[in-house]
Amino acid sequence: MIEGHDADVVIADKGYDGNEFVKAIEASGAEVVIPPKSNRIIKREYDKILYKERNLAERFINRIKQNRRVATRYEKTARNFLGFVHVAAIMILLC
């Protein structure tokens, strides 16, 4: 999932708190910002302030998906779909 992507920080929810995934992130040199699962014996530290930023991105994506054309992906080509994602983002930012 993270192969081919260069990142300084990887932010994800508790569902991605697997040992192999965390080791892969650390091996790539990125910081892991994933809260530990409640059943984890040894709790891993993570940046709680940076994790809160994830909420802003998720809310923005949910607002973009409220545009029917984006949510149902009417466009067949990736270029046209990305164009409508840009239009939806502009409309949200202007309102």
N, C-alpha and C positions, 0 to 999 in steps of 0.2 A: 504494500500500500504506500510506503514512503520511499520506495526505490526510485531513483531518478529525480528526487526533489531535494533541493538544498535548503535547509532551514536552520535557523539558530534556536528556535523554540518549537516544540510540538505540543499543542494544547488539544486535549480530548477529554471525553467524559469517562466515568468509571467503567464503562463497558470495554474499554481498551486497556484496562489495567492487567494485562497478561505479562508474564515474565519474559517471554520471547519477544514480544512487541517492545517492551521497555528496553530490553537489551539491544535490540536493533536500533532504537532511537539513540541510545547512549553511544553505540558503536559509530554512528554517523556524526557524532560530535555535537548533537543538539541537546538542549535542555528539555527534560521531561516535565510537563505540567499536566499531570493526570492524577486526580485524587485517588487514593487507595480504596479498594473495596472494603466493605465493613468486615468481611470474613478473613482478611489478610492478617496473619499473625504479626509480622513486622511491618509497621506502617511506614511508608516512604514519605518524606517531606516534599512539598510542592509549593509553588508560589501562588498563594490564594488570591492576591490582588490581580495578578496576570490572568488567573483562571476566570475571574469575573468578566474580563474583556471578551471571553468566548460568548457570553450571553448577548452582548451587543451584536456580534456577527450573526448569531442564530436568529435573533429577532429581525434583523435586516433581511435575511434570506426568507424568513416567513412572510414578511411584507411584500417581497418581490413575488413570491408564489401566489399572492392573492390576485395577481393579474392572470386571468384565465389562459391567455395565450402562452404564458411562460409555464404555468403549472401543468398544462396538458401537452405541452411541447408540440404545437401545431406545425412548427417549422421543421422541414426535413433535413436541412443542412445545418451544420454546426455554426457556420458563419451567420446565417439569418437568425438562428436561435440566440446567439450571443448578441446580435444587434438588438433584439427585443428585450433581452436582459438589461442591456445598457439603457434602453428607453424606459423600462420599468424603474431602474435605479434612479434615473434623472427625475422621473415624476415623483418618486418618494422623497428625494432630496429637496425638490422645489416646494413641496407642500409643507 
